[in-house]
Structure formats: structure tokens, C-alpha cells
């Protein structure tokens, strides 16, 4: 999929940079490891900032990254469950739906 994306004509530099970043994250274990660490660090920032919507979003991203990196389900499932609870606690139906759909593969 990344090879096909790279081959598309007319992509500007920002889109190409995004494709390369995604490729590095999803296709190379060092990139995935570094990306997961960066997301985990930002989750900590969100926890300290007490912003439940932002935290819920990044918990889902961390769950996805952890699932890709470790191929385990326990930690990602816990992260998704926390994100869903946060979304519910602030009445964020869109966030709850998004978080729930992200957790689907872990239930």
C-alpha cells in the first residue's frame, strides 16, 4: 500500500512526508517503537493537563500502536476501555463511538 501511495503522481511534499512517516511508523519496528514511545509520552502530558477528550483520543492511538508493536491484546484493550470511559464521562458521543470502533478488534 505504501509503495502504491509513493507512486501516485501529483503529490506535494507535505503529503509525501506524511506517507513516509506512516511507512516508518507501521513498517519498521524502530519507527514503531519510537512512535509508540512518543505517543506514550504525550498520553502522560494529556493526563497531567486533565483534558479528557484529548487523552481519550491519544489513548486509542497508543492502544493501536501497542497492538502493532507487541501483538498483544491486554494493554491495548485496557487503553481502549479507559478512552471509552473518558468519552462517556464528558458526554462525547462522537469520541465514544470512535473509541469503541477502535477497540473492536480487542473484544
N, C-alpha and C positions, 0 to 999 in steps of 0.2 A: 504494500500500500504506500509506504514511504517512497519507494522507487518510482511509482506511478505519479505521486504528487510532485516529486522533483522534476519529472519530465514534462510537466504541464507548461505550456507557453504562456507568456504574458504575466507571470507572477512577479510582483515587485519585491524589492529587498526585504521589507518587513515580513511579508508572507513566507518568503524563503527562509528567513531567520527563524520564524515560528516552526516551520516544518523541520528544520534541523534540530531545534531544541526538543521538539516532540520525539524525533528519531533518537536523539541522545538519551532522553529520559526512558523511553519504552523499549529500546532495542539494545542498549548497552548496560550491563549491570553496574559499572561505575557511575554512569549517568543516573541510573535509577536509584542507586544508593545515595548519591549526593542530593538528588532531587527530594528523596524521602526525608533526608536529614533537614533540608531546608524547609520543607512543609511542616515537619515536627517542630522545628524552632518557631515557625510562625504560629502554629497552634498554641504554643506557650505564650506568645505575645498576645494572642486573642484572649486567652484565659485571663491574663493579667488586666487586659483592657475591659473585661466584663461586657463584651459585645456578643450576645448570644447568637445573633444571625450570622455574623462573620465567623464566629467559632464553629457553628454548625456546618457552614459551607466547607471550611477547611478540615474539619474532622472527616467529612466524606472524602475529600481529596487524599487525606492521609490514609484512610481506610483502603482506598483504591491502590495507592502506591504500596502500602504494606502488603496487600494481597498479591500484587505483581512481584514484589521483591521476595517475599517469604513463601508464597504459595500456601500459606496457612489461612485459616478462617476465623480463629478465635479472636484475635486482636481486631481485625477489620470489622467483625460483627459487633464487637463492643463499641467501637468508634461510631459505627452507623447508628446503633441504638442510642448512644449519647446525643448524636446530632438530631435524631428524630425527637427525642425528649425536649431538647432545647427549642426546636422549632415549635413544638406544641406549647411550650411554656410561654411563648410570646405571641401565640396565635398566628404564626406564619404558615398558612396553609400551603402556599407555593413551596416554601422550604421543606415542609413536612413531606409533601409529595415527591419532591426532588430527592430528598434524603432517603425516603422509602424505596424509590426506584433504584437508587444506587446500592441499597442493601439487598436487593432481591436475590443476588447470587449467593448470599451468605446465610439464607434462612433455610 
